[in-house]
Amino acid sequence: MKQKSRYIWTNIKLVCTIVPIVLLMIIIYFILVRNEIIALSKAKLSLESQNYAEDISTWAESVLQEMTIYKTMAEQVGFDNEETYRMMATSAGSHSAYPYGLYMGDEHGNYYDSSGWVPDDDFVVTERDWYKEGLEHDTFTFGEPYVDAMTGSTCVSVTARINTDSTIRVLAADVYLDYAAQLVNEITANEIESALFVTRNSRLIVADSNASMVGNYLSADNNSVLYQNINMLLDTDSTGLHEVSGDYGNRYFVDINTIVNTDWYFVTCMNRDVVIHNLWRIEFPMLVVAIAASLLLFAMTSKYSREMSIIRKRAKRDPLTNLWNRNGFEEHVRLSMEENPEHGLLLIIDMDNFKLVNDQLGHPVGDKVLQDFSQLLESFFNRNKDVVSRLGGDEFAVFIGRNITAAETNAMLTKFISIAHQNLDEKYPAQNLSASIGAAFVSHSQSYNFLYQNADKALYEAKRNGKNRFQIR
C-alpha cells in the first residue's frame, strides 16, 4: 500500500514538475510566435507600402518621360513652325493621366491648348499658378495638387520652361491622380486599414482610402488622432515604420515612404489590435490542446516553408537582364489568360541586326546592348499588368494584361519602334540596330501556345517586310 502511495506521489510530483515546464514552454513559445507574427505583419506592411510607393513613382516617371519627349521635340522644331502645334495636338488623349493633353503660354499672353479649349477674355496667362510654377524649372516637375472643380478629381499641373528663342514660354499639362486613388484602394483590400498620399509642404491629401478625406489637409486641427500623429511624424520628416496612437485608444503601425519623382509621401496604417485579435482567436484553442496545437503549428509552418520554396523556384529570372525568363513569363501569361480570357496582348520583339554587334564589337558589348534594350522595354511597358521577358538571345516578349484596342496598339507600337531605333542608333550607329515586333491579341487565340504562334508568325511577317516595324495578328 505504501509502495502504491509512493508510486502515486512520485507520479504526482513528476506531473507537477513536467506540466508547469511544458506549459511554461508553450506560453513562451506563444509569446515568441506572437512577437514573430507582429514582426511579420509589420514587415508585410513595409514591403507592400514600398512596392506601391515604387508603383506610383514609376507611374510619375512615365508621365514625366512622355511629356519630356514633347518638350524636346518642341524645342528642336521651334514655335514658329506649324509642325510643333500639330505635334502638341497629338498629346490630347495619348495618356490616361493627362487626357486633355499639353497647353502652353508665353510672356506676351499667348495661349495654346491641345484639347481645343479657348479661355475667356479675362484669362491672363502670366497670372496663372501653372505658368508661375513653370518659370522656376527647365525640366518637368509636379506642382501642388488641387481638386478639379469640374470633375471632382484630384489633379496636379506638371510644368516646365521652354528654351527656344528669346520669348519666355511655359509648357504644362493637368495630370489627374486617379491612379493614386486606385492604389490606395488596392492596398487596403486586406489587413492594411488605411492608406493615403499627402504632399510634403502643404499636407494636402491627394488620395485616401477614405474618399471623404481627399482634398483636405493633414494638420494638427484634423479630427482624427491618427492623422494628427501622422502629421507630427511628417513635421520631422520621419519616414519608415512607426507605432502611434489612433482614435478610441487604438494603436497603429504606420509606414511612411517618400515618392521619387514627386513631392509626396505615401502613408499606410495597420491596426495593431486587429492583428492581436486575429492572433488570439488562433492561440486560445491552441492553449487548450497544447501539444496537438504545437504539432499543428509545426506542420503548418513546414507546409508554409515548402510552399514558399516552390514559389521561389518558380519565380525565375534571366541572369543577364533580370527580366522574367521564358518559364516565368509563360506562367504569368497563362494565369492572366485564365483570369481574363478576353483581354491581353502578346508582343514578341526581336532586335534587328544584333549579330553584327557580337561580330564587330564583341560579346561583352552585345551583353551591354541586351541590358540597355531590356531597360528600354521596362521603362516603356511599365503600366499595371505589363510583364517584360527575355526569351533567349536577342528575343524578348511583353505581355500587356489589360484591355487594349487595335488603335491603341498601333499608336503604342509605332511610338516604341521609333524610340527603340533612335535609342539604339545613337549608341551603335554602325550596326543599324532596330526592333521588329509581332503582336497577337488574346481574344483571337484559344490557348497560350496558339497565342504565341500567332505573335511569332506576325514577327516573321514584320521581319520579312523589311524589319524595324510591327505586324499585328
Phi and psi in degrees as a GROMACS rama.xvg file:
@    title "Ramachandran Plot"
@    xaxis  label "Phi"
@    yaxis  label "Psi"
@TYPE xy
-65.6026  -39.3828  LYS-2
-63.0416  -40.2112  GLN-3
-65.2183  -41.945  LYS-4
-64.4743  -41.2102  SER-5
-62.5793  -40.1754  ARG-6
-63.3744  -45.5072  TYR-7
-63.4102  -43.4888  ILE-8
-64.088  -38.412  TRP-9
-62.0401  -44.2469  THR-10
-63.3824  -38.7106  ASN-11
-63.5458  -45.5426  ILE-12
-62.1482  -40.603  LYS-13
-61.8393  -45.4246  LEU-14
-63.7651  -44.3045  VAL-15
-63.8133  -25.2161  CYS-16
-84.155  -46.4992  THR-17
-73.5583  -45.1228  ILE-18
-57.7677  -49.0007  VAL-19
-59.7456  -38.4543  PRO-20
-63.6266  -44.8082  ILE-21
-62.8593  -44.6535  VAL-22
-62.95  -41.4065  LEU-23
-62.5338  -41.9368  LEU-24
-62.2694  -40.2959  MET-25
-66.253  -42.5471  ILE-26
-62.6937  -44.989  ILE-27
-61.2316  -40.8202  ILE-28
-60.2261  -44.9046  TYR-29
-68.6484  -33.2938  PHE-30
-63.4664  -44.1948  ILE-31
-63.1527  -42.0833  LEU-32
-62.7043  -42.483  VAL-33
-60.9716  -46.8333  ARG-34
-61.9986  -38.4361  ASN-35
-67.2848  -41.3669  GLU-36
-67.4105  -38.4073  ILE-37
-63.0186  -41.9575  ILE-38
-63.2763  -41.3047  ALA-39
-65.5164  -38.4121  LEU-40
-63.1579  -41.1627  SER-41
-66.9066  -40.8267  LYS-42
-64.166  -39.4783  ALA-43
-63.0833  -42.4064  LYS-44
-59.2426  -46.8797  LEU-45
-64.5244  -42.4863  SER-46
-65.6674  -48.0914  LEU-47
-64.811  -39.3266  GLU-48
-61.8266  -44.3419  SER-49
-63.7106  -41.5536  GLN-50
-61.5426  -44.7975  ASN-51
-71.1412  -33.5366  TYR-52
-63.2751  -39.5316  ALA-53
-67.3415  -35.0697  GLU-54
-61.0037  -47.639  ASP-55
-69.6142  -31.926  ILE-56
-66.7244  -42.2493  SER-57
-63.374  -41.5757  THR-58
-60.6622  -45.5367  TRP-59
-62.6447  -40.602  ALA-60
-63.4188  -39.6268  GLU-61
-64.3248  -38.0766  SER-62
-63.3399  -47.8511  VAL-63
-63.7046  -40.8791  LEU-64
-64.3408  -43.4633  GLN-65
-67.1983  -40.5935  GLU-66
-67.7214  -32.7203  MET-67
-65.1525  -32.3785  THR-68
-60.3277  -45.7377  ILE-69
-62.9514  -41.9087  TYR-70
-63.0413  -44.8007  LYS-71
-61.9777  -44.0719  THR-72
-64.4831  -39.963  MET-73
-64.4117  -40.6411  ALA-74
-68.4311  -32.2436  GLU-75
-74.1935  -41.3483  GLN-76
-82.8473  -38.2282  VAL-77
92.7581  156.008  GLY-78
-91.5635  5.05414  PHE-79
-94.4214  9.87745  ASP-80
-116.414  127.579  ASN-81
-62.1646  -24.2813  GLU-82
-60.9262  -32.949  GLU-83
-62.4859  -42.7938  THR-84
-72.5116  -33.7  TYR-85
-66.8662  -37.9852  ARG-86
-65.8581  -43.1376  MET-87
-63.9735  -33.6989  MET-88
-62.4774  -27.4645  ALA-89
-70.967  -13.591  THR-90
-71.6296  -24.3909  SER-91
-67.3121  119.368  ALA-92
83.5067  1.6552  GLY-93
-81.2897  -21.9867  SER-94
-139.789  133.743  HIS-95
-64.6165  -23.5236  SER-96
-73.8553  -34.351  ALA-97
-129.885  76.1345  TYR-98
-63.3711  -23.4326  PRO-99
-91.875  2.11569  TYR-100
77.9868  -167.765  GLY-101
-87.2796  154.885  LEU-102
-139.231  159.186  TYR-103
-142.706  142.064  MET-104
-137.264  153.362  GLY-105
-126.84  175.385  ASP-106
-66.0878  -17.0097  GLU-107
-89.3795  1.92078  HIS-108
91.834  1.30218  GLY-109
-71.8544  145.028  ASN-110
-141.246  136.481  TYR-111
-130.89  135.647  TYR-112
-128.812  124.155  ASP-113
-62.8182  -28.5366  SER-114
-77.7767  -10.768  SER-115
92.9048  1.05904  GLY-116
-68.5677  134.817  TRP-117
-113.675  120.34  VAL-118
-72.6641  163.807  PRO-119
-71.0112  168.484  ASP-120
-63.7801  -27.2899  ASP-121
-86.3871  7.92491  ASP-122
-77.56  114.108  PHE-123
-109.662  111.298  VAL-124
-57.7459  -47.0748  VAL-125
-70.3374  -10.433  THR-126
-97.7133  -3.14369  GLU-127
-76.1268  143.69  ARG-128
-59.2017  -40.2693  ASP-129
-64.1721  -35.136  TRP-130
-67.6308  -42.6699  TYR-131
-65.9588  -39.3563  LYS-132
-63.7713  -41.9319  GLU-133
-66.5795  -26.5675  GLY-134
-65.2471  -17.708  LEU-135
-89.0347  -6.70825  GLU-136
-153.042  147.92  HIS-137
-88.5441  -17.0177  ASP-138
-110.675  154.701  THR-139
-63.1034  133.925  PHE-140
-139.899  141.352  THR-141
-72.1416  132.381  PHE-142
-90.5196  -156.999  GLY-143
-85.2832  123.034  GLU-144
-64.2879  157.833  PRO-145
-152.51  165.098  TYR-146
-93.6998  121.17  VAL-147
-66.4658  121.043  ASP-148
-65.7775  -29.6893  ALA-149
-79.8527  -42.1953  MET-150
-99.7636  -19.7649  THR-151
77.995  0.73398  GLY-152
-90.0029  153.509  SER-153
-82.5042  133.794  THR-154
-143.006  173.234  CYS-155
-148.582  143.188  VAL-156
-85.6965  127.17  SER-157
-105.705  119.389  VAL-158
-131.44  157.714  THR-159
-160.235  148.455  ALA-160
-79.3204  138.516  ARG-161
-93.0694  129.614  ILE-162
-107.765  95.2229  ASN-163
-125.421  -83.568  THR-164
-109.973  -155.347  ASP-165
-74.4416  -15.2881  SER-166
-75.2047  133.841  THR-167
-84.1085  122.52  ILE-168
-130.391  151.896  ARG-169
-128.076  130.008  VAL-170
-106.594  136.714  LEU-171
-150.178  168.16  ALA-172
-152.895  147.202  ALA-173
-89.8298  110.093  ASP-174
-97.2217  121.419  VAL-175
-87.6249  142.613  TYR-176
-101.517  36.3209  LEU-177
-63.3234  -31.7744  ASP-178
-66.2729  -37.2968  TYR-179
-63.3042  -40.7362  ALA-180
-63.4479  -37.4275  ALA-181
-63.9418  -40.6437  GLN-182
-67.3914  -40.9899  LEU-183
-67.4396  -29.1375  VAL-184
-74.5749  -34.9669  ASN-185
-68.1707  -44.4039  GLU-186
-72.2869  -21.8227  ILE-187
-95.3276  16.3759  THR-188
-72.0086  -22.3219  ALA-189
-119.502  -116.906  ASN-190
-77.4924  -26.0748  GLU-191
-71.7456  121.878  ILE-192
-79.6238  -41.6389  GLU-193
-147.337  155.782  SER-194
-150.976  149.786  ALA-195
-156.251  152.139  LEU-196
-106.982  132.187  PHE-197
-138.822  142.84  VAL-198
-74.683  152.89  THR-199
-69.225  -45.5808  ARG-200
-88.2432  -59.8587  ASN-201
-79.8977  -16.4562  SER-202
64.4873  32.1915  ARG-203
-73.451  131.212  LEU-204
-80.144  109.012  ILE-205
-77.7634  -41.6287  VAL-206
-149.261  145.419  ALA-207
-151.524  141.284  ASP-208
-62.7079  -23.4121  SER-209
-94.3739  98.3413  ASN-210
-56.8592  -27.1231  ALA-211
-68.2891  -16.6219  SER-212
-86.7752  -13.9905  MET-213
-64.2397  131.774  VAL-214
92.4717  -12.11  GLY-215
-86.4035  171.783  ASN-216
-108.077  138.816  TYR-217
-85.1837  104.812  LEU-218
-144.31  174.189  SER-219
-65.2905  -18.5872  ALA-220
-85.4707  -2.3463  ASP-221
-64.8738  142.083  ASN-222
-70.1252  -20.1161  ASN-223
-85.9755  124.85  SER-224
-62.4712  -39.37  VAL-225
-59.7229  -46.7114  LEU-226
-68.1175  -32.8634  TYR-227
-62.2733  -43.0758  GLN-228
-69.5712  -35.7934  ASN-229
-62.0665  -42.8414  ILE-230
-60.5035  -38.2245  ASN-231
-64.7536  -38.4033  MET-232
-64.0287  -41.8424  LEU-233
-68.4054  -27.7595  LEU-234
-59.114  -30.885  ASP-235
-104.316  12.2395  THR-236
54.9474  41.1831  ASP-237
-87.2349  95.6784  SER-238
-89.2103  174.228  THR-239
93.1973  -162.469  GLY-240
-94.9278  135.332  LEU-241
-139.41  160.498  HIS-242
-118.294  123.156  GLU-243
-134.16  166.921  VAL-244
-82.2213  150.52  SER-245
-127.044  -163.386  GLY-246
-70.1989  149.482  ASP-247
59.3859  29.8837  TYR-248
77.3471  6.5794  GLY-249
-71.7674  153.107  ASN-250
-109.443  141.124  ARG-251
-128.822  142.458  TYR-252
-88.4278  124.101  PHE-253
-121.01  127.238  VAL-254
-117.029  129.711  ASP-255
-120.436  126.275  ILE-256
-124.173  141.985  ASN-257
-85.4195  147.022  THR-258
-102.511  113.981  ILE-259
-62.3864  145.439  VAL-260
76.8804  -0.0252641  ASN-261
-137.742  177.195  THR-262
-112.461  45.3223  ASP-263
-120.637  160.989  TRP-264
-110.739  149.263  TYR-265
-114.641  120.787  PHE-266
-119.324  129.251  VAL-267
-124.111  147.432  THR-268
-133.023  132.487  CYS-269
-123.647  128.757  MET-270
-74.1791  117.053  ASN-271
-64.2502  -36.3384  ARG-272
-65.9538  -33.1418  ASP-273
-66.1318  -40.8288  VAL-274
-62.6862  -45.6507  VAL-275
-65.8356  -41.1369  ILE-276
-63.0371  -44.9932  HIS-277
-63.8361  -35.0544  ASN-278
-69.1217  -40.4919  LEU-279
-64.3576  -34.6502  TRP-280
-64.1475  -22.7673  ARG-281
-87.8189  -38.0022  ILE-282
-69.4303  -39.7424  GLU-283
-58.6006  -54.5521  PHE-284
-63.5628  -26.7833  PRO-285
-70.2109  -33.5649  MET-286
-66.5487  -34.3128  LEU-287
-68.3277  -40.6477  VAL-288
-113.909  68.0663  VAL-289
-53.6554  -59.9732  ALA-290
-65.1988  -44.8661  ILE-291
-60.8151  -39.1282  ALA-292
-66.291  -39.1316  ALA-293
-61.7194  -43.8784  SER-294
-63.4349  -40.4363  LEU-295
-63.7136  -43.1059  LEU-296
-62.6146  -39.9101  LEU-297
-61.7833  -43.7976  PHE-298
-62.9304  -42.6309  ALA-299
-65.7717  -39.6137  MET-300
-63.6669  -42.2091  THR-301
-62.9623  -43.04  SER-302
-63.0072  -42.0845  LYS-303
-61.8332  -42.3659  TYR-304
-63.3488  -41.0852  SER-305
-64.15  -42.7426  ARG-306
-63.9667  -40.5832  GLU-307
-64.9223  -36.33  MET-308
-64.1712  -41.1333  SER-309
-64.268  -41.8735  ILE-310
-63.6605  -42.8688  ILE-311
-62.7724  -37.3155  ARG-312
-67.8779  -33.4276  LYS-313
-75.8502  -29.2281  ARG-314
-78.9545  73.58  ALA-315
-92.7642  139.52  LYS-316
-121.432  151.68  ARG-317
-73.9993  124.975  ASP-318
-65.8793  -28.4026  PRO-319
-78.8531  -45.6117  LEU-320
-106.807  -12.2685  THR-321
64.7124  16.2233  ASN-322
-82.975  167.375  LEU-323
-61.2426  140.383  TRP-324
-84.8143  -174.884  ASN-325
-59.3148  -46.154  ARG-326
-65.0013  -45.7204  ASN-327
-63.5831  -40.2246  GLY-328
-65.1247  -45.1988  PHE-329
-60.7157  -38.671  GLU-330
-62.6572  -43.0434  GLU-331
-61.6156  -45.3993  HIS-332
-67.0495  -44.0283  VAL-333
-60.7696  -41.658  ARG-334
-64.5618  -41.9662  LEU-335
-64.1225  -39.3961  SER-336
-66.9925  -32.2978  MET-337
-68.9442  -39.8622  GLU-338
-78.475  -37.7587  GLU-339
-133.486  79.2864  ASN-340
-67.3904  -11.1811  PRO-341
-105.737  -7.379  GLU-342
-118.942  142.921  HIS-343
133.747  157.433  GLY-344
-144.111  128.934  LEU-345
-104.219  129.807  LEU-346
-117.491  128.215  LEU-347
-109.578  122.751  ILE-348
-119.637  127.639  ILE-349
-121.063  133.404  ASP-350
-80.3867  123.449  MET-351
-76.6269  135.452  ASP-352
65.5911  22.7686  ASN-353
-64.4355  -30.7776  PHE-354
-58.2664  -29.3031  LYS-355
-64.1548  -31.2926  LEU-356
-64.0618  -50.089  VAL-357
-63.315  -40.3742  ASN-358
-70.5222  -40.1232  ASP-359
-96.2455  -32.2284  GLN-360
-112.963  -14.6075  LEU-361
100.527  157.729  GLY-362
-66.5594  -35.3537  HIS-363
-58.4261  -40.8041  PRO-364
-67.253  -37.7066  VAL-365
-59.0519  -41.224  GLY-366
-63.2232  -38.8539  ASP-367
-65.6193  -38.384  LYS-368
-62.1612  -43.7525  VAL-369
-62.1235  -39.7749  LEU-370
-67.835  -41.2099  GLN-371
-62.6937  -42.4358  ASP-372
-66.7266  -35.6206  PHE-373
-62.3466  -43.8464  SER-374
-64.3146  -36.9476  GLN-375
-63.1522  -42.7082  LEU-376
-62.1752  -45.4676  LEU-377
-66.4994  -35.3971  GLU-378
-73.9573  -28.9322  SER-379
-85.2075  -48.3044  PHE-380
-94.6279  75.6083  PHE-381
-121.991  15.3158  ASN-382
-85.0333  169.841  ARG-383
-58.4269  134.949  ASN-384
75.18  10.7976  LYS-385
-84.9758  131.767  ASP-386
-124.669  125.095  VAL-387
-112.415  139.095  VAL-388
-143.691  152.086  SER-389
-107.429  116.396  ARG-390
-78.6524  -26.8363  LEU-391
148.484  147.808  GLY-392
58.0475  -128.546  GLY-393
-105.076  25.4355  ASP-394
-106.296  126.725  GLU-395
-123.823  165.915  PHE-396
-144.271  146.4  ALA-397
-132.752  134.783  VAL-398
-117.121  125.429  PHE-399
-103.996  103.795  ILE-400
-89.6856  32.8486  GLY-401
-128.849  173.099  ARG-402
-74.1946  122.343  ASN-403
-139.865  132.998  ILE-404
-83.3745  167.328  THR-405
-64.142  -38.997  ALA-406
-64.7634  -43.2343  ALA-407
-63.7038  -38.396  GLU-408
-63.566  -45.6621  THR-409
-58.797  -45.9779  ASN-410
-64.4754  -42.785  ALA-411
-64.3767  -47.6471  MET-412
-70.3498  -35.0849  LEU-413
-60.0261  -43.8245  THR-414
-65.8803  -43.5857  LYS-415
-66.2881  -43.3391  PHE-416
-55.4955  -42.7702  ILE-417
-66.7522  -46.4661  SER-418
-64.2614  -42.5992  ILE-419
-63.0082  -46.3141  ALA-420
-63.8933  -43.383  HIS-421
-62.5223  -44.4211  GLN-422
-63.4613  -47.4791  ASN-423
-70.5453  -36.6277  LEU-424
-69.3883  -31.2361  ASP-425
-65.8811  -38.1319  GLU-426
-87.7564  -33.5764  LYS-427
-135.201  67.9665  TYR-428
-65.0046  -30.6032  PRO-429
-72.9299  -21.3028  ALA-430
-94.2236  -6.65556  GLN-431
51.0637  51.1007  ASN-432
-77.2999  144.324  LEU-433
-157.248  -169.931  SER-434
-133.783  138.808  ALA-435
-113.945  141.08  SER-436
-131.17  134.006  ILE-437
-111.112  128.405  GLY-438
-122.704  143.178  ALA-439
-144.271  135.421  ALA-440
-83.3329  140.913  PHE-441
-60.5685  -37.7045  VAL-442
-64.3272  -17.0256  SER-443
-97.4287  5.58947  HIS-444
-125.885  148.331  SER-445
-92.7981  -22.9176  GLN-446
-154.219  172.376  SER-447
-62.9834  -43.1493  TYR-448
-60.6941  -40.9751  ASN-449
-68.0852  -39.6388  PHE-450
-61.4985  -45.3985  LEU-451
-63.3546  -42.8242  TYR-452
-60.6009  -41.8406  GLN-453
-62.2189  -45.9428  ASN-454
-65.5227  -38.3828  ALA-455
-66.3301  -40.3426  ASP-456
-64.2897  -40.1542  LYS-457
-63.6088  -38.8653  ALA-458
-63.0677  -42.4758  LEU-459
-60.5468  -41.2505  TYR-460
-65.7063  -39.1344  GLU-461
-63.4422  -42.5961  ALA-462
-71.49  -35.698  LYS-463
-66.5456  -30.545  ARG-464
-85.7777  7.1475  ASN-465
123.974  1.33179  GLY-466
66.5079  178.707  LYS-467
51.0955  44.8064  ASN-468
-158.472  178.472  ARG-469
-131.983  158.882  PHE-470
-137.718  135.059  GLN-471
-115.327  132.726  ILE-472
